[in-house]
Amino acid sequence: MIPIILVDAKADRSAALQKYLSGAGPYRVITSASPEVTVSRNLSTNPGVVIAVQEEGQNGLVFVRHLRENQIGLPAIILAAAYEPEVFRSAVADRAEYLVMAGAPDAWYPVLVQLVENILAVRRVQDKVLFLEKKLNLVGSVTRHDVLNQLTAVSGYTELLEMVVTDPQMKSYIEKERFALEKIRRQFQFAKDYQILGTEQPVWQPLSSVIRRAGDLVTVKGITVTDNCGTAAVLADIGLEKAVAQMLDNVVRHGKTATELRISAREEGEGGLVIFEDNGAGIPDADKERIFERGFGKYTGWGLFLVHEMLSLTGMTIVETGVPGKGARFEIHVPPESYRKEGKPKVT
């Protein structure tokens, strides 16, 4: 039986609605005349629905808001005696459906049942998606762990072989083997990074802090990194740090003659513009669009593809506008709601 919590101070209407709902489906209707009713942990984890009345003398929004403040995500329906724009907006803000009890009960009872069925159908789909996500995450993490353990063993034996082998040709084979092992390791790292994309809530992050943390993840030898971002901050998830690390790694691997990387940020229109600019070999015009495609380029071919995917999660876009032969220039466009100067909140 699917629990339905009905909060209504009018006993006759509550009893009639309870009877109707009980006969309309596999529902166990729990009634209460007070919005202060306590929702047990058992009810909050079941695929149930809350129905709360909003009219003179009782405020169903109070009950729904109490649920949200206590991190209870039970689907909710606000039953209103009449349409009120403010109440409607508040209901939507608290992730609740809104239904006006217009006319005789027979007119809106079926609509209410349909709303309940739609909510439960969505809940079933969400639960199935969560279940599949857990399975995929488990398979992915276990597979990566086991394969990387074996990869470590193979790498160790490869190093031992390199110490005892003296034949130049055999040494060249071992070097190719080490290159292949490193490529496999990077592919598994990519799989891990891609799997966790979008799993964290965005937070405001000072760009200078992100650049500093990203620098700890990448070995940048022979390249001077200059941070001119000042107090600029962006709203993004933890993937931003990895995206910046990939940008640094891209300069090391493909900059060739690069000796300097300048990172700056400024307001652009209503949003922001973050620029990565080096003095290396640059990118040919024919490749400017393709560099963000999966599999393009040397090594894994996923570096800039992953950067593009990470940034797109929070509405950012990236383009390459450098001059071939004079250096690469990547411009990251940040939407207005995701860019600000620290200490200077954006006015909305």
N, C-alpha and C positions, 0 to 999 in steps of 0.2 A: 504493500500500500504506500502511496506517495503522500507525505504529510503536507497539508495546507494549513497555515496559521492565519486565522481570520480575526482581525482586531476591529471590533465594532461595539459601541456602547449600547446600541439599540437591540435589546434582546429578541424582539419579535423578528426583526429583519435578519439578525444573525442566525436565528434558528431556521428561518425559511431558506436562507442561502446555504446553510450547512446541509440541509436536506437535499437541496437541488444539486449541489456539488457532489455529494456522496452518491447520488444516483447517476451522475454524468460520467463517472469514470472510476478508476481504482484509487480513489482519494480518501485519506483519513483526515477529516477536518477537525482542527483544534481551535476552539473559539475562546476569545478573551474580551472583556469589556474595557480593559486598561492597556494603554500603550506602554506601560512599564513592565509588561509581561516579559519574563526571562526566557531567552531562547537557549535551550540546552545544547551542549556540544554535539549530541547525537542528531538533533534536528538540523543543526547548521551544516553538518557534513552529508546529510541525505539530499537527494534531488527534489527538495520541496520548494514551495512558493509561499511568500507572504502576501496577504491581502489586507490592506489597512484603509480605513475610511477617513476621509478628509471633509469635514463639514462643520458647521457651527456647533461648538461644544466638544469637539474632539479633533485631534490633529494627528492624522496618520503619518505625516511627514516626520514628526518627532521620533516615532518608532523606527522608521526607515533610516533616518539619520543616525540614530543610536546604533543600529546594526553596522552601518558603514564606519562609524568612529571606532567600533570594536572589531574591525576587520572581518566582519561576517558578510560574505558575498552572496547570501541567499537572494534569488530573484524576487522582486517585489512589484506589486500592483497597487497604485493609489486609486481608490474609489472616491470620486468627488460628487457632491450634490449638484454642483453647477460648475461650468468652465470658468476658471480663474487663471489668467496668463501667468501671474507670479507663482502660483502653486504648480502650474504645469512646468515652468522653467526649473523650479526647485526639485520637482520629481525627476526630471531628466538629469539634473546635476547629480542626484543621488542614485543614478542608474536604476530608475524605477519606471514601469509602464504607467500610463494615465488613462483612466476610463471614467466618463461621466455617467452617472446613474440617471439617464434621461428616460422619461416615460415609465410605463408599467414594467414591473420586473421581467415579464416575459420578453420584453424588447431588448434588455441589456444582459440578461442572464446568459444567453447563448454566446454573446460577444465575449463575456468574461471567461467562459469555458474555453473558447477558441484562443484567447490570450494565454491562458494557463497551458494549453496544449502546445502552443508555439514556443513558449518559454521553456517547457520541458524538452521539446525537440532540440532546441538550441543547446540546452544543457547536456543532452546526451551526446551531441556532436562534439562539444567542447571536452567532455570527459574522455571520449574516444581519442581525440587528438592528443590530450595529455598522456593517455596510456601509451599511444604509439610513440610519442616523443620520449617517454621514459625507456621504452624498449630500444629505440634507436640510440639513445645516449648510452645505455648500458652496453649494447653490442659494440658501439664505437669505442668507448673507453676501455673495455676489456680487450678488444682486438688490438688497439694501439699499444696498450700496456704489454701484452704478450709478445707482439711483433718487435717492439722496441727493445725488449729484454734480449730476444734472440739476435737482434741487430747489434746490440752492444757486444754480445759474445763473438759474433762474426768479425766485428771491428777489432776486437782484442786479438783474435787469431791472425788477422791480417797484419797487424802491427808486429806480431812475433815473426811472421813469415818475412816481413820486410827487413827484419834484423839479421836473419840468417841467409837470405838469398843474395847472391853476389852477381848473378847473370844479369846484364843490362836489360835484355828483352823481358826476362821474368819480372824484373823490377817495374818495367813499363806496364805489364799486365796488372801488377799489384796496384799501381797508381790509378789505373782505370777502374779497378775494383773499388778502391777507396772513394773515388769520385761518384760511382754508382751508389755506394752505401750512403754517402752524404746526401745525395739527391733523394733517396728513399726516406731518409730522416726528415728532410725538409718537407716532403710530401705529406708525411704523417703530421708534422707540425701544422701545415696548412689545413689538413682535415680537422684538427682540433680547433684551430682558430675559427674556421668557417662554421663549425658546428655550434659554437657559442655565440655567434652573431645575433644581436637583438634579444638576448636573454636577460640583460640587465637594464634597469631603468636609467634614462639619461640624467646626468647631474652637471651642474656648472663646473667647468674645469679651466683654471688659468692656463693659457697656452704655454707659457714659459715653464710651468711645472710639468706639463705633458712632454715637452721637448726634452727636459732634463731626465725624466723617467725613461723615455724612449731611448735616449743616448746610453743608458745603462744596459739596454738589451742588444745593442749593436756595437761592434768594434769598428770605430771610424779612425783609421790610420792615415796620416798624411793629409787629412782634410780638416780645415778649420771651420767649425760651425758657429755662425754668428746669429744670436737671437735678438731680433728687433721688434718683438711682439708687445713689449711693454706690459700693460695691465689688461690686455685683451683676454677674454674668456669665451668659451663656447659651451653650448649645452649638448652633450653627447654621452654615449655609454663608454664602457671601458675599452671598447674596440678602437677608440680614437688613439690611444697610446700605441697600440699595435700598428695602426695605419701610419702614424708618424715614424715608427721604427722601420716600417717597410720603405718609407720614403728615404730615410737615411741609408738603408741598405742598398737601395736602388742607385744612389750616387756612388757608393763604394764599388758596386759591381759593374755599373755601366757608364760611370762618368769618365772613365779612362784617364784623361789628363786633368781631371778636376782636383783643385787644391782648396776650394772654398765653397761653402754652402751658406747662403743667407736666407733666414726665415723671418718674414715680417707679416704684420697684420694691420689692417686699416678698415675704416668704415667705407662701404661701397653702396651708394644708394641708401636703402633702408636696412640693408644687411651688412655683412662683413666680407672681407677678402683676405685670405691667408695665402702667402706666396712663398714657394720654395724655389730658390734660384741658385744655380751653380755655374761655374766657369769651365765646365768640361766640354766634351765633344758635341753635346747636343743630340737632338733626335731628328732624323730625316723627316721631311714633310710627309712623305708617303706613309710613315709609321705613326704619326701623331694620334690618329684615331684607333689604330689597331693595338697600341700598347696596353690598353685597358681590357683587351679581350682575353678570355681564359685560354691559357696554353701558348700565348704568343711570347716569343723571346727565348732566351737561353735559360739554363737552370730549370726550375719547375715551371716557369712561365705563368706563375700565379701571383707574383708580388703585387703589381699594379692592379690586377683584377681584384685582388682581395682589398686593396685600398679603396677602390671604387665602390665595392659592395659595402664595406664598413661605413664609409661616409654617407652613402645613400640612405642608410637606416634612419638618419636624422635630417634628411632633406638636403644634404650638402651635395654639390657637384664638383667635379674636378676636370680640368682641361690642361693641355700642354701648349704653351704659346712661345716657347723659346726659339732662338735663331740657330739653325744647324751650324755647327762649327764654332759657335760662341757660347754654348751652354744650354742646359735644359731649364725651363721655367714652368713650374706647375702652379696653377691658380685654383684655389679651393674657394668656391662661393658658398657662403653661409647664410641661410635665411634669416630675416629680421628677428624672429622670435628665439633664435639660437645664438645670437652674437651680442656681446656687450663689453663695456670697459668696467673692470672691477671697481667698486666704489661709486659707480655711476649707473644705477639700475635703469633699465630701459623702460620708458613710459609707455603704458598700453591704454 
